[in-house]
Amino acid sequence: MVTLSPRTVSDLVALAEIELCGELMIAASTAIGERLSADRIDEVLDVKAVTERTTVPRQADHRG
């Protein structure tokens, strides 16, 4: 008998990555040309473009 363990967060992340990879492969197989453009990749992955850059304060800025 096989005992299955409950899914972990890493399992869910891996499944999401596999799904995204599959979406990219499907898009690549239907693409005209050799490569997908960055815009097409963002579209396939449903990524919204960041219009404003946020900066992270450097540690030295917090020192007295």
C-alpha positions as CSV (number, residue, x, y, z in Angstrom):
1,M,0.0,0.0,0.0
2,V,1.3,3.5,-0.9
3,T,0.9,6.2,1.7
4,L,0.6,9.7,0.3
5,S,1.8,12.6,2.4
6,P,-0.1,15.9,2.5
7,R,1.0,18.6,0.0
8,T,3.4,21.1,1.2
9,V,4.0,24.7,0.2
10,S,7.0,23.6,-1.9
11,D,4.8,21.1,-3.7
12,L,2.3,23.9,-4.6
13,V,5.0,26.2,-5.7
14,A,6.5,23.4,-7.9
15,L,3.1,22.7,-9.5
16,A,2.6,26.4,-10.2
17,E,6.0,26.6,-11.8
18,I,5.3,23.5,-13.9
19,E,2.0,25.1,-15.1
20,L,3.7,28.4,-16.0
21,C,6.4,26.5,-17.9
22,G,3.7,24.6,-19.8
23,E,2.0,27.9,-20.7
24,L,5.3,29.2,-22.1
25,M,5.9,26.0,-24.1
26,I,2.5,26.3,-25.6
27,A,3.1,29.9,-26.5
28,A,6.5,29.2,-27.9
29,S,5.2,26.3,-30.1
30,T,2.6,28.7,-31.7
31,A,5.0,31.7,-32.0
32,I,6.1,33.0,-35.3
33,G,9.9,33.3,-35.3
34,E,12.6,31.9,-33.1
35,R,11.9,33.5,-29.8
36,L,9.1,34.9,-27.7
37,S,9.4,38.6,-27.1
38,A,9.6,39.9,-23.5
39,D,6.2,41.5,-24.0
40,R,4.7,38.1,-25.1
41,I,6.3,36.3,-22.2
42,D,4.8,38.9,-19.8
43,E,1.4,38.4,-21.4
44,V,1.6,34.6,-21.2
45,L,2.7,34.7,-17.5
46,D,0.1,37.5,-16.8
47,V,2.8,39.8,-15.5
48,K,1.9,43.4,-15.0
49,A,4.6,45.9,-15.9
50,V,6.0,47.9,-13.1
51,T,5.8,51.5,-13.9
52,E,7.5,52.9,-10.8
53,R,10.7,51.7,-9.4
54,T,10.9,51.5,-5.7
55,T,14.2,51.7,-4.0
56,V,15.2,49.8,-0.9
57,P,17.1,51.9,1.6
58,R,20.6,50.9,2.1
59,Q,21.7,49.6,5.5
60,A,24.3,52.4,5.8
61,D,21.4,55.0,5.5
62,H,20.1,53.8,8.8
63,R,23.3,54.0,10.7
64,G,24.0,57.1,12.8
